[in-house]
Amino acid sequence: MMGEADGSAFGALLDRIGRALGLEATAPVAVTGTGALPSVYPVGDLAAASVAAAGLALAELVATRFGGRPGVTVERRLAAQWFSRSLDPQGWQPPPLWDPVAGDYRAADGWIRLHTNAPHHRDAALRVLGTAPDRAAVAAAVARRPAEELEAAVVAEGGCAAAMRSAEAWAAHPQGAAVAQEPLLSWEPGEAGPDGLAEARPERPLAGLRVLDLTRVLAGPVATRFLAGYGATVLRLDPPHWDEPGVVPETTLGKACARLDLKEPEGRARFGILLASTDVLVHGYRPDALAGLGLDAAARARLRPGLVDVSLDAYGWTGPWRARRGFDSLVQMSCGIAEAGMRRAGADRPVPLPVQALDHATGYLMAAAVLRGLTRRLVTGRGSAAQAALARTACLLTGAPPAPPGAAPVPPTRADYAEAPEPTAWGPALRLRPPLVLDGVPMRWDRPAGPLGAAPPAW
């Protein structure tokens, strides 16, 4: 077993993640601190285990590249805090996380969640409901519709919605059954190519590594934020007009952020130039979306032989919903997490996890997959492709030993933050200390958080 089980789900979760990554089964992890995220599921253990897995993958890479494996320590309370919010603004307030229309609504026969943070997703839901963007009007319209019928209509219109299902209903659903058969991470070997680590140093093991980030809230940006913390040069690319203001100060730490329209020939040409000189591609487009632009896996491998290619989907890579738009909060509704929370709390509405834990945990799994791909490329000279999904991470969490009753969070104190404020583009802010310590390998970022589109699409 990797790590210290200490009577919690941590050891079981880390073992499962380690097997999915192919990590050495005996690598130790020290766990410090106390505290939890209150839930019917062991969310705090998932936070610590996913951070630990990324740390173990990085320690393996350091050992392979330089010799001598650094020790890995995870601070349980800080890991849980990073799953919530890592930033404490000083004298300014970030925008709200949710659009006013987004949220859970009582339907004619149950509950449904509408995800409307993106304007085009909100417009799709409002077209189906025939209402103005007014919460009371939306609630009245939703109440007249069966949940699953409304879910299907919103999705067909190009929006994002999820009816609340129980775990039993999800297991019987074709998509739930498909995801249950998928691995936590799937792997494919890649082509031969350079390792991209010529500039790496023992204390900065990802220095000089170029990471192209085509992801949105939240899992992918969490992955690339982690990589940037160890020296990777991360270039995030967003389409014109896209924004996610509520989380950008959290997720752009350490990155250059540019805009590029892959639907235009000039944008695709520029992307090809960038990809040819990158080392790692992390992307969160729905399955077949890049293929539809002439950028399928084979084309990406031709542009950059030896590429480490890690991709994310919401509902899994097989089954009838493989191409469905999705977010953490929607997957929680679909797969039974929100219903289990409601039932066990005796509540009259859905009770999701206390944080977007599927997103954050999957982000650390993706970072670990990148690091495992880099190690494999060092050893074999070949790249690789890995796939993760929020629904797979949900299976990991719901299959873990239950959380102990009465777990209480420990709020952050001033000592949990870095001594000096971070000069973000919006104003100074205190950033939490890293939840992970690798001996002799500090996690630190070379640039503060900034807005999307502030940099040119160039290395």
N, C-alpha and C positions, 0 to 999 in steps of 0.2 A: 504494500500500500504506500502511495506517496502521501507525505504529510502526516499530520497528527489527527486521528479521528476525534479525539477528545470528547467522545460521547455525542457528537453532533453529526450533521449530514455532510460536513466539510470533506471528510475522507472519502466517503462514497462518491460524492460529486467529482472530486478531483481525480479519483481512479477512473471514472467513466470518461472524463474529458481527456485524461492522459492516454487512455487506450485509443480514443478517436484520433488523437494527434500522433500516436505512435511514439510517445515519450518514454524514456527509460523508467521502468516501473519502480525503481528503488530510490529515485532522487528525493532527498528530504526537503521539506519546507518547514520553516519555523513560523508559527502563528502567534501573534501577540495581540493584546487588547481584548476587550469585551464589548458587548452590545449587540443589538439585533435590529432587524426591520420587522415590525409586527405583521404577521401574516399567517394564514393557515399553512403556507409553504415556507421552506427554509431559505428565504430570500437572502438573509445575511450570509449564510453559508455559501450560497451560489455566488454572491459578490466576492467573497474571499477566495473561493475555489477557482473562479474564472481569472481573477487577477493572478493567483498563484500559477495557473497553467501558463499564462503569458510569460511570467517570470522564469519558469522552468524552461520554456522554449528558448528564451533569450540566453539563459545560463548555458544551455546546450550549444547554442551558436558560438558563444564566447569560447567555450572549451574546445570546440572543433576548430575554430579559427586561430586561437592563440594558445591553447593548452591551459589546464587549470580551471576547474569549474567553480564559479563564484557561488557563495551561499545565497539562499533565497529566503527572505522574510516578508510576510504579509501582515499588515496591521489591520485586524478584522474591522475595527470601528471606522477607520479611514476608508477602507474599501467600500463599506456600506454608504458612507457619506458621499463618495465619488459617484455612487449610483443615483444619488439624489441631485446634489448641486455642488460643484467644486468652487464656485465663485461667490464672493461676498462683496458686492459693489459698495464703494465708498463715496457717498454723496450723489448717486444716480441710481435709477431703477431700470432694469431691462424691461422690454415689452412683455406683455402677458404671454404665457405658453400656448394658450388656446384661443382660437377664434370664438366670438360670442355664441355662435350657433352650435359649435362642437359639443358633444356630450352624449349622455345616456337619456333615452326617452322611452316612456311606457307605450308600447304598441297595443293593438287590440288583443293580442294573446301572449304577451311577454314583453321583453325589453330589446331595444336595438341601440347601437351606438353609431352616431354619425361623426365622421372625421372630416372636418371642413376647414382645416388650417390653410390649405392651398385654395386660392380663389376659384380655380376651375373645378375643384372638388366640391366646394360649397355651392357653386352655381349648378352643378349636376344634381345635387340633392334637392335644391330648391325647385328646379324644373320638374322633378318627379313629384314633389309634394304640392307644387302649384302655389307656393307661398312667398312672401317677402322674407328678407333675412331678419326676422323677428322671432325670438325664442318662443314666446307664447303661441304665435301662429304656427310655428313648426311643431310644437308639442301637440296642438290640437289636430293638425293634419296627420301626424304620426299615429295618434291614438285611434284613428279610423282604419288603420291598415294592419294586416297580419305581419309579424316581424320578418319572417323569412321571405314573404312575397315582396315586402318593401326592400329588404336587403338586395334581392335579385334585381329589382327595378333600378335601384341606385347604382349598383355595379354595372348594369347594362348601359346606363347613361354615361358611364365614365367617372362615377364618383366612388367614394369609399364608405362602406357601412358594414356592420356585423351584427347579426341577431345573437342574443345570448343563448348559448346551448349549455347543457350539462356535459360533464365528462363522458357520461354514458352515451348521450346523443352524438357527441363528437366521435367517439370510438366507432359508432355504427355508420357515421357519415362517410361517403366515399373518400373525401379528402383526409379526414382523420385516420381512416384505415390506411391510406397511402403513406401518410407521414409516419405512422407507427412502424412501417417497414423500412424506412429510410435510415441510414446511419446519421449520427450527430454531425459528422463531417464526411464528405465524399472526396475522393482524390483521383486524379488522372495524371500519369507521367507526361512530361513535356519534352521539348526539343533541347538539344545541346546549345549552350551559350555561356557567355562570361558571367562570373559570380557577382560582380557589382560591388565588391567589398575591398577594392584596392586601397581605399583611403581609411578603412576602419582602423580603430585603435582599441586596445583592451578596455580603456575607460569610456570610449565613445564608439561602441561596436557597430553602429549603423551610419557612421559618418561617411558622406559621399554617396550613400544609397539614394537613388531617385525613385520616389513613390508617386504614381499618378492616381489621384483620388477622384472617382466618379460616383460618390455616394451622397446621400441626403440624411436627414435625421433618422435615427440617431446612431445605429450600430456601426455603420461604416466610418463615420467621423470619429467615433470613440476609438476604433482600431487605428486609424491613421494618426490620431493625437498621441496614442501610446508610442507608435513608431517614431514620431517626431521627437518624443522625449528622450530618445537614445541616439539622436543625431541624424535621422533620416531627413532628406530634403523632400518635403511633401508639397506637391502642387495640386490643389483642389480645383476642379473644373465644374462650373455650373452653367446651365443654359441662361440665355438672356431673360431678365425680369424675375428669375427665381429668387425667393428669399425665405428665410426661416428665422425671423428676428428674435424670437424667444429663446433660441438655443445657440445662435451664432457665437455669442461671447463665451459659451461653454466649449464649443467644439472646434473653433478655428485656431486654438492655441498651437503655436509652432509651425503654422502653415502659411504658404502663399496661396491666395484665392483669386482665381481668374474666371472669366466667362468665355464660353465657346459654344457655338450652335452646331451640333453634330448633324442636324437635319439639312444644313447647307453644305454645298460642295467645298467651299473654302474652309469651313470649320472641320470637316472630315479630313481634308488635306493637312491642316495644321495638326490635328490630332495624330495623324499618322507619323508626322515628323517628331512629335513629342514622344509617342509610344516607342519609336525606333531607338530612342536614346534613354528609355526608362529601364528600371530593373524590376519593379513591382507594379502591378495594376490591381487596384481594389475598386470594385464597382457594385452598384446596387440596382441596376436596371432589371426590369422583369425579364424572365427567360425569353430568349429569342429577340429581344429589343435591339441589341447591338447587331445581331445577325441580320435583322431587317435593314440595317444601315450599311451592310457589307463588311461588318467588323465582327464576324463570328470567331470562335476560338481558334480555328485554323488560320484565319487572316491575322489575328493578333500574334500568333506564334511566328508567322512568317515575318511580320514587321519587326519583332524583337525575339529572335531565337533565344531560348533559355528563360523566357519570361516566367516569373512567379505571378500567377493569376488567381486572385481570390474574389469570389462573388457571393452575393447575398440575395436571398429571396424571402418573402414574408411567409407564405403558406407551404413551402416545400417545393421540390423540384420534380415531383411526379404527381399524378392525380389530376382531377378535373379543375382544381383551383391553382395549378402551378403558375399560371400567368396573372393571377388576380392581384390587384393593388392591395397593399396591406400595410399596417403599422402595428406597433406593439400593442396598443390599447385595443385594437380590433382583434388581434390574435387571442388576447386574453378573453375576450367575449366569446369567440368562436369555440375555443378548445376546452371550456369548462372552468377556467380559473376564476372568472368573475362570478359565476354561478356558485361555485364552491365557497367562495368568500362570503357571499350573501347568505347562503344556507347556514354555514357554520357560525356566522355572526348573528343570525336571527334578524337580519335586516330586511327592509322592504324594497330594496333596490340593489343593483349590482355592486359588489365590493371587489374592486380589482386589487392588484398588488400595490403596496405603498409607493413604489417607484416604477419607472419603466425598465424593469429588471431584465426582460427578454432582450431589449435593445442593448443595454449595457453589457450584459454577459456575452451576448453574441459578438459584440464589438471586441471584447478581449479574446474570444475564441478565434475571431478572424485575424487579430494581431498575432496570436500564437501560430495560426496556420501559415501566415506570411513567414514567420521566423523559422518554422519547420521546413518550409519550402526553400529558404535561403540555406539552411544547413544541408538539406539534401542536394542542393545545387553545388555547394562546396565539395561534397563527398563524391557525387556522381557526375558532375558537370552538366546536369540536365535540369531544366525548369520543371514546374508542376502547376496544376490547377486544382483548387479546392473550392468546395461549395458549402455554404452554411445557410441556415434558414431560421427565422424566428420561431416557427412552429416546431422545429426540431429541438430548439432550446427549451421550449415549453414542455416537451416530452421529458427532457432531462430533469427539469424542476419538479414536475408533477409526479415523476417516478422516484423521487428521492425520499428518504425517511422524513416524516412530518416534523414541522417545527415544534419545539417544546412550548407548552402553554405559558403565558405571562411574560414573554420576551418583550423587553422595553428598549426603545432607542436611547442612545446617549448623544445628546446634541453636541455640535462642535463648540469648542472653546477657542479663544484667541491663539492658544498654543498649537492648535491643529493647523494653523495657516502659516504660510511663509512669512518671514520677518518683514520683507519689503513688499509694498504693493506692486502689482503688475500694472504697467501703463497701457491698458487696453485702449482701443480706438474710441471708447465711449467715456472713459474716465478711469481713475485708479480703482483697483479692486484687489482684495486679498484672495489668493488662490490656496486651496488646501494643499498641505504637504502630500507628497506622493504616497500611495498606499503600499507601494512595493519597494523593497530595498534589496539590491544585489550588491554584494560586497565589492567595493572598488569600482562600481558601475553606476554612477548617480543618474537619476532621472531628472532632466532639466530641459527647458525649452529655449530655443535661440531667438524667438520672436513672440511678442504678445499677441493676444487675440485681436482680430480685425475683421472688417466687414467683407462680405462676399464681393467679388469682382474688383477688388482694389489693386490687383497685380496684373501684369500682362500674361498671356498664355505662353510662357517661355520659361526655360530652366535658368 
